[in-house]
């Protein structure tokens, strides 16, 4: 599927997390994160289809969320499950560019659509030096 920007969009098999209260949305997203965290003794991650099954670490996302106000956090957390689905299964090339704030990083932006046809973007930060990748953010357009 194409958007006006010409960027291909990944169709997620999950819907956004329902609810309007930050507490309930945060709890559901945290439960999903805790399930992934139980699978490893170290830092939680998911493997990405696009990056040849490389690990995408998830802990940076939670630190990044606390820099936002609660309304923006609520808006972003609704897409958490869809974002994980996109990271694990998408083979569609993202828009990639060097981080203007740090020359040793690349920012990758993937476009996706939830089961309920809501668009969102997922941003992954890649460290050029050690080739580690971090799930940074998910947000609607």
C-alpha positions in Angstrom: 0.0 0.0 0.0 1.3 3.5 -0.9 0.7 6.8 0.8 0.9 10.3 -0.6 4.6 10.4 0.3 5.3 7.3 -1.9 6.4 5.4 1.2 5.2 1.8 1.5 3.1 1.0 4.6 3.2 -2.1 6.7 -0.3 -3.5 7.6 -0.3 -4.7 11.2 -2.5 -7.6 12.3 -3.1 -5.9 15.6 -5.4 -3.1 16.6 -4.4 -0.1 18.8 -4.6 -0.5 22.5 -8.1 0.6 23.5 -9.0 3.1 26.2 -8.7 6.8 26.8 -7.2 6.8 30.3 -3.4 6.9 30.5 -3.3 4.5 33.5 -5.1 1.6 31.6 -3.2 2.1 28.3 0.1 2.3 30.1 -0.7 -0.8 32.1 -1.6 -2.9 29.0 1.6 -1.7 27.2 3.7 -2.4 30.2 2.2 -6.0 30.4 3.2 -6.6 26.8 6.7 -5.3 27.6 7.0 -7.5 30.7 6.1 -10.6 28.7 9.0 -9.8 26.4 11.3 -9.0 29.3 10.7 -12.4 30.8 12.1 -14.1 27.7 15.6 -12.9 28.4 17.9 -12.5 31.3 19.4 -9.3 29.9 17.9 -6.4 28.0 14.5 -7.0 26.4 14.5 -7.1 22.6 12.6 -8.3 19.5 14.1 -9.6 16.3 13.5 -7.5 13.2 12.7 -9.1 9.8 14.0 -6.0 7.9 17.4 -6.0 9.7 18.1 -9.7 9.0 16.8 -10.8 12.4 19.0 -8.4 14.3 18.0 -7.5 17.9 16.0 -4.3 18.4 16.3 -3.3 22.1 13.1 -2.1 23.7 14.3 -0.4 26.9 15.2 3.0 25.3 11.5 3.4 24.3 10.4 3.6 27.9 13.1 6.2 28.8 12.1 8.3 25.8 8.4 8.2 26.8 9.0 9.9 30.1 10.4 12.9 28.2 6.9 13.5 26.8 3.8 14.9 28.6 1.1 12.5 29.7 -1.3 13.2 26.9 1.4 12.6 24.2 2.5 9.4 26.1 -1.1 8.2 26.0 -1.4 8.9 22.3 1.9 7.0 21.6 1.4 4.0 23.9 -1.8 3.1 22.1 0.3 2.0 19.1 2.8 -0.1 21.1 1.5 -3.5 20.1 1.3 -2.4 16.4 4.8 -1.1 16.6 6.2 -4.4 17.9 4.4 -6.2 15.1 5.9 -3.9 12.5 9.4 -4.3 13.9 9.2 -8.1 14.0 7.5 -8.6 10.6 8.0 -5.7 8.2 10.4 -6.1 5.3 9.5 -2.8 3.8 12.4 -0.4 3.6 12.2 2.6 5.9 13.3 6.2 5.4 16.8 6.4 6.8 18.9 9.4 7.6 21.8 10.4 9.8 20.8 11.8 13.2 21.3 15.6 13.0 22.1 15.7 16.7 24.6 12.9 16.7 26.7 11.9 13.6 27.3 8.4 15.0 23.6 7.4 14.7 21.2 6.6 11.9 17.4 7.1 12.4 15.1 4.7 10.5 11.4 5.7 10.2 8.9 2.9 9.2 5.3 3.6 8.3 2.5 1.3 9.4 -1.2 0.9 9.6 -3.1 -0.8 12.4 -5.9 -3.3 11.8 -8.4 -0.5 12.4 -6.7 1.5 9.5 -5.0 4.0 11.8 -1.6 5.2 10.5 1.5 5.4 12.6 5.3 5.7 12.4 8.0 3.7 14.2 11.4 5.2 14.7 14.5 3.1 15.3 17.9 4.5 16.2 21.0 2.6 15.0 24.4 3.2 16.5 27.0 3.1 13.8 29.9 2.2 16.1 28.5 -1.0 17.7 25.6 -1.6 15.2 23.1 -1.8 18.0 19.5 -0.8 17.2 17.0 0.7 19.7 13.2 1.1 19.4 12.9 4.8 20.0 9.4 5.9 19.4 6.0 5.2 17.9 3.6 8.0 17.0 0.6 8.8 14.7 1.0 11.3 11.8 
